[in-house]
């Protein structure tokens, strides 16, 4: 297969999905461009701040991207390029984009509140409490993981070459933050044409990169960076969105846009020169292993005779592993929390929900296809376990293409910029996740019929934004430094369970509104089956290990196995309970009410 052809076809399919299916959904749901949005109705200058669509898209896209659309497809490439491509395109359009668009629209019609409130208003208070606790714990896990990832891309460890790159990445990110604050202060209340705004943003972005590459004196260890990040996200999640979140995410988004453009130029340029062959097999089978193999398919052994593990690849059965692993490249529950948490509070008009919610997800699908192409350019080394992480595959594959097109001097520069882009997205997702977790923690203490303003006693204390943020940051950072990796293997299933529950929540709301919600049924059922199957496999495996007493292959140890088993069982029960409650609501007659009234 030719990578250039794959990329062009995929881009054309995604554009058609946006134009035709996106428009059909907007018509079916009743998007009303003249309706007042929460950003205007509840404007408070802190969380509810209306912004231009390209600024909100920058925030939304940067927040949902993270490392997901890069890591997932690269890990799943072990199954072959055909299943990954089909799931990214079909799943991205009919599952993920609809999921993001629906979550954003439902939140807009619920005064910009989270999906937990959508669940409460359209199911019941118990379902809302269960959903809130689950979503909050998932967000805390994301905070822990992304803090560790960002600290790893910033910190020095003694490797001179890697430390130089990490210090550069940290310095550029610092200049981003300073530039964002200055941007927010300067443009607050000022009007500037779209072309001027975008041009100036690109100039600021380039200046930040140049400054960071020229001046990077800060040398901290990863653990020291985690402490710094704790202070940063504490402030960032409480600060008004216009002073940091909006401008920083907006500026960072141009890194991703630039990444897409550079990838297109590199892959198409390589294709025109006949150097864009996609070495990945079309299909490798319904089950796959992450044991490294040589060109002949023979397992590679280490010095002790043990199989070498390919750390950039997944393993397991095609169903459900493919659909759990690709995650953000096709559908991700985290997106629903971003859409209904921060993005919905910044939408200027409902007409912007489609390009931001639906279009933002399709852009992420395009990044997933680019990531798949990157694997194809480094397939032999990837299959042999030559990479420590998927991000290295991504940067190595694409920088190699750039070297083929523009010469060897382009390889080091493009590699550094690609790693920088991944780090910037993770940092963006980190403070967005902290703000979202704060929202969820606050909503956990608000009973039905009350609001933040009417709370008293201990509920009022716990629902205070400062208290909620301090608890969330402390919880997430402690988990990051002590052992989030024990439960991280379950994140994929938890994330896709969240996606299934988000689809369920939006479907029940549309049903109660008297709108067409049948397009949610298949994606909702499929995602629940994927999640339940994955959790069942985990439960059987972990229970088997405990009963057999064989802990030799368990890196997490005895307690790790126990914790994973307990959490898997709880997630399974949660999925069943909320699915039953949601199915009951869907069977009832529509309430035909206006959720924003």
N, C-alpha and C positions, 0 to 999 in steps of 0.2 A: 504494500500500500504506500502511496505517496503522501507525505505529511502536508504538502501544500494543497493537494486536492481535498484531503480530509478537512483541513481548516476552512477552506473556502465553502465547501458544502455545508459544514456545520454552521458557519456564520449565516449562510443563506437560510437554513432551516430555522434558526433562532429569530431572524428578522421576520420571517413569515409567521412564526408563532406569536410574536409581539403584535404584528399588524392585524392578524385575523382573530386568533383566539383571545388575545388581550382585549380587543375591542368588543368581542362577543360577550365576554365576562362583564365588562363595564356596563354594557346595555342590559344584561340580565339582572345585575344587582342594583341598577338604578343610581349610578354615579351622577351627582348633581353639582355641576361646576358653580352654580350660583348660591349654593348653600354655605352658610357661615361655618367655618371650621373651628375646632377648639383653640387653635393658635391665636385666633382673634377673639373668640367668645370668652376665653379664660386667660387672656394674656397677662402674665405676671412678671415678665422680664427675667425670669430664672429658668423655668422648665418649659413654659408655654411661650415660644417666641417664633412668630412666622418668619420665613426666610424664602429667598428665591429658590426655584426648583432645583437649579444646578448645585446650590449650596447644600440643600437637604439631600439630594442624591449623593453628593460627596460624602456627607456624614453616614448615610445609610449604607452605601457601597463599601466604604472603608471599614465600617463596623461589622458587617456580615461576612466580609471576605476573610480576614484573619489569615491563617495558614490552611484553612479547610479545603478550598478548591484546588490547592496545590498538592497537599499531602494525600488527600483521599484518592483521586484518580491515579496518582503515581503508585500508591500501595496496591490498588485494585488492578493495575495493569498486568499483574501476574496471571490474570484470567484471560488476557488477550485484549486487543484493541476494539474488537466488535462489541462485546457485551458492555464495556465501559462507555463507548460512544453512544450506543443505543440508550443506555440508562441516563446518561447526561442529557441527551436531546429529548427523549420522550419524557423521562422523569422531570427534567428541568422545566419543560413547557407545561405539561399537564398536571404535575404534582407540585414542584417547588415554587414556580412563579405564581401559580394560583394560590398556593399556601401563603406566600408572602403578601401578595396583593389583598387577599381576603382578610388576613390578620390586620393589615394596615387599615383597611376600610372599616372593619368592625370596630376597631379602636377609635377611629375618627368619629363614628356614630355613637360611641359611648364616652364622649367628652375627653378623648385622648387617654383614657384609663387602660390598664393592662388587660390581657386576655382573662385574667382571674376574675375581673368584674364582668366580662362577657359571659363567663361560665356561671357566675352567681346569678346574673339576671335572666339567664336562659335555661339553667338547670336548677341548682339549688345551692344553699350555703355550704353544705357539707362537701359537695363537689368542688366548690370554690376554695375551701380550706385545703383540701387534698392537692389540688392543682397548684396553689400558691406555695405550699411547703415543698413540693417536688420541684417546681420551677426555681425557687430560691436556692435550694441545695445544688441544683444543676449549675446555676450561675456562680455560686461560691466555688464550685469545682473548676469552672472556667477561669475564674479569677486566680485560683491557685496555679493552674496549669500555665496560663498565659504569663503570669508573673515570673514563673520559672523559665519559660521559653525566652521572654524578653531579656531577663537577667543573663541568660546563657549567651545571647547574641551581643550583650554589652560588656560582659565581664572578661577579665584577664585570667588566664590559667597557667601561664608559663610557656605557651607555644608562641614564639615571636611573631610568625606570620599571621596566625589566627588572632592573636591579641591586637595586632595593628588594625586588622579589619574590624574587630569588635569595638575598639576605641573610636574608630571612624564612624561606625554605625551609631554609637552612643552620642557622639558629638553632633552628628547631623540631626538626630532626634531631638537633642536639646535645643538646637537652633530652630527646629520646627516649632517647638513649644513657645519659645520667645517670640518668634515671628507671628504665631497665631494670636498671642495676647495683644501684640501691637496692632495686628490686623483688626481684631475685634474692637479695640478701643478707637482706632482711627475711623473705621467704616460704620460704627454704631450711629444710626440715624442719618447717614449720608447716602445719596443715590449715585450710582455709577452704572453706565451701560454694561450690558452683558459681555460684549466683546472686550471692553476695557478691563472689566473685573477678571475675566478668564486670562487675558494676556498678562496682567499684573501678577496673578497667582502663579503662573508658570515662571515668571521672572524671579519671584520670591523663592519658589521651589529650587530653581537652579542655583541661586545665591546661597541658600542653606546647604545644599550639597557641596558646593565649592568650598564654603567656609569650613564645613565639617571635615572635608578631606585634607584641608590645609592646616587645620588647627584642632587637634584632638588630644589634649593633655591628661584627661581624666582616666586613671587606671584603678578601677575597683574590682574586687572579686565578685562573682555571681551573687554570693550571699549578701555582700554589702549593697549591691544593686537592688536586691529584693527589698531591703530596708528603705532605700531611696524611693523605689517604686511605690511602697506602701504609703509614704507621705504624699507622693504625687497623686495617686488615685483617690486618696482621702480628700484632697483639695479639689481635684478635677471633678469628682462626682457631686460636689456641693456647689461649685461655682456656677454662675449663670451660663447657660449654653452659648450665648453670643460672644463671650469673652475667651472661650477655649475650645469647647466641644465642636461648635459649628466651624470656626475658622481652621482649627487644626485638622479636623477630618476632611474639610474641603481641600486644604492644601495637600494633605497626604493622598487624596484620591487621584491627584494628577500623576503620582508615582505609578499607580495601577493603570491609569489610562496610558501613560507612557510605556509601561511594561507591555500592554496589549499591542500598541503601535510598533514597538521595537520587535516583538515576537512576530508580528505579521510581516514586517520588512525582512527580518532574518529568514523566516521559513519560506516565504515566497521567493526571496532572492536565492536561497539555496535550491529551491525547486526549479527555478529558471536555469540554474547551473547544473541541474541533474544531481544534486547532492542532498535531496530531501527524502531519501528512502526511509520508510518507517519499519524498522527491523522487528518490531513486536509481532509475534504470531497473531493471526486473526482470532483464534480461540484455542486455549490450552486445556480445556476440560471442565467438567462440572465440580471438580475439587482441585485444589492446588496447595502446594507446600511452599513455605518461605525458606527452605533449605537451599543454600547457594549451589549452583551447578556450573560446570565449565561449558565450552562451546558444544561438546558432544552430549551434554545432558547428564554427565556423571557428577554425583555429589562431591563437593569440595570438603576436605577434612582439615582440621587444624593440627597443630603439632602433637596433640594428645590423641588424635584419631577420632575426635568428635566432629559431627557435621557443622559447618560454618553456617550461621543464620543470616539471611538477607534482611537486615534491619529496615530496609526501605520498602518491603513487600509485606502483604498480609497472607493469611493462610486460612483454609477451611473450605466449606462447601459454597458453591456459587450463590445458592440461596441458603441463608440470608446474607453471607459475608459481603457480597458485592454491594448490596443496597445499604448495608451498615457502614461500609468503608468509604464509599464515594461521598456520602454525606453532603457537605456544603456544595459539592459540584452538581447536585441534582435536587436535593431537598434537605433542610436542616431545621430542627425545632428551635434552635437559637435565633434564627431569623424572625420567627414570630414574636419573640420577646423584644427584639430590637424594633420591629415594625410597630408593635403596640405599646412600646415603652417610651422611647425617645423620638422616633421619627414622626409618629402621629401627632405629637405636640408641636411640630414645626411646619406642618403642611399648610401652605397658604390657601389653596383651594382644592376641592375634591378631585378636580381634573388632573392634578399632579400625582394622585395616588397610583395611577397606572404606570407612568414612566418610572416612578421611583420604586414602587413595590414590584410590579411585574417586570419592568425593564431592568431594574437593578439585579434581579436574580438571573436574568438571561445573560447579562454581562459576566456574572460569576460562572455561568455555564461555559462561556467562551474561554475564560481563564482555565477552566477544567480541561477543555480540549487542548489548549496550548500546553498544559502540564503533561497531558498524554503524549503529545508530540515530543516533548522534552525527553521522556523515557525512551522513545524510539531512537533518539540520537545517541543514547548512552546505554542501549539495551544489553550489550555484552558485559559491560562493567556492572550494570545494575543486577543482572542475573547471577553474576559471580559474587555478589555481596560486597561490592567495592565501595558502597556508600553507607555512611553512618546514619543518614536521615533522608527523608524524601526531599527536603529543601535543597540538599546538596545535589541530588539528581536533577532537580529543576534548574538550578543555577549552572551546573556543569553542562547539561544538555543544550540549553539555549545559548550559553556563552560560546560553546563549541560551534554552533551554527553561525553566530556572529563572526567568529574568527574565519569561517569558511567564506563568508561574504565580504567582510571588510578587512581581513588580514589578522595576523596573530596579535597585534597590539590591541585589538578590540576585545579580546577574551578576558583579560584581567579586569578591565573597566566594567564590562557588562556583568561579569560575575559578581563584583562588589555591589553594583547597583541592584541586581536581582536579590541578593541577600538583604540589602538595605530595605527594599520594598517589602519583603516578607516580614522583617522586623517591625517596620512602620505599621503594617496592618495588625500585627499582634498587639502592639501598644495601643492602637486605636480601639480594638476589641476589648482590651483589658479595662480601660477606664469606662467604656460604655457598659460593659458587663457589671461593673461596680455600681454605676448609677441605676441600672435595671434592678440589681439585687436590692438596692436601697428602696426602690419603689415597692418591690414584692414584700420586703420585710415590713414596711409601713402598712401595706394593705392587709397583712396577716392579722393585725390587731384591730381592724375596723369591722365591727359587726354589721349585719344587714340593717339598713335603715339609718345608719350613722355615717358621719364623715370625719375627716381629720379635725375639723373645727369644733365638732360637738363632743369629742372624746374627753374623758376625765380620768383621774387616777393613774394607775400603772399603765393602762392602755395608752394614755396620752404621752407618757414618758417614752415607752418603747416605740411609739409611732413618730416620735420626733425625728426629723431628718438627720440631725447631727448624731443622735444616739444610734439610729439605724445604720448610718454609714460607718461609724466607729466599730460597731459589732461586726458588720460585714467585712470590713478590711482586716480586722484582727483575726477573724475566722479564716478568711481566705489566705492571708499571708502565713499564718501558723501552719495551715494545711500544706502550703507550698514548700515550707522549710522542713516539714516533718514526715510527710508520707502520702501525698496525694496520689503518687504512682501506684499505690496499692489498689485504689478503686478506679483509677483512670481507665483500665481495660473495659469497664462497664459504661464509660461515657458514650460510646457509639450507640449502644442500645438505648440508653437514657435519652439521648438527643433525638433519636428517631421516634421514640415513644412520645416525646414532647411534640414532635411534628404531627403524629397521628392525633394527639389530643387537641392540638390547635385546629386541625381540619375539622374535628368533631365539634369544637366550640363554635367555629364560624358557621358550620352547617346548621347547627341548632338555632343560631341567631337568625340566619336567613330564612329558615323554616318559620320561625315565629314572626318574622316580618312579612311573610306571605310571598317571599321571593324564591326563585328557582335555586335549589341547593343540591340537585341530583348529581351535578358534576363532582361533588365531594365524595360521593359514596365509594366509588372504586378506589381512589387514592387513600381514603381513610381506612378502608378494610385492608388494603394491601399493606399499608405501613404498620397497622396493628399486627398483621400476620408475620411480617418481617421481624418486628420487635419481640413478639411472643416466642417465635421460633428461636431467635438468638438467645433469649433469656432461658428458654428450656434447655438448649444445648449447654449453656454455662452452668445451669443448676445441676444437670446430669454429670457434667465433667467434674465440677468441684465436689459434689457429693461422692462421686466415685473415688476421688483422691482421698477424701476423709475416711471413707469406709475401708479403703485398701491400706491406708497408712503410708503410701508411697509418696514422699514429699521431695524426691530427688530432682524432679524437673520443675519444681515450683519455686521460682525466684522470689516470690512474695512471702514464702514461709507459711507455717501453720496458721498464724493469725490472719495473714493475708487471704488465705483460702476461705477461712471462716467468714471474714468480712465480705468478701465477694459473693459468697453463697447467700448470706443473709440479705444483702442489698438486692441481689438478683431476684430472690423470692419476693421481697417487698415491692419491687418494680412490677413483677408479674401480677401480683394481687392488685396493685394500684391500677394497672392497665385494665384488668377485668372489671373492677368496680366502676371506674369512670366510663368505660365503654357501655356497660349495662345502663348506667344512668343516662348517658347520652342517647342510646338507642331508644330508651323509654320516651325521652323528650321528642325524638324524631317521629315516633309513632303517634304522638298526640296531635290534635288539630292545631293549625297555626293560630297564634295569638293575634297576629296582624297588628302589631304595635310599632311605634316609632321609638327606637332606643335612645334617640337624642332629645326627645321631648321632656 
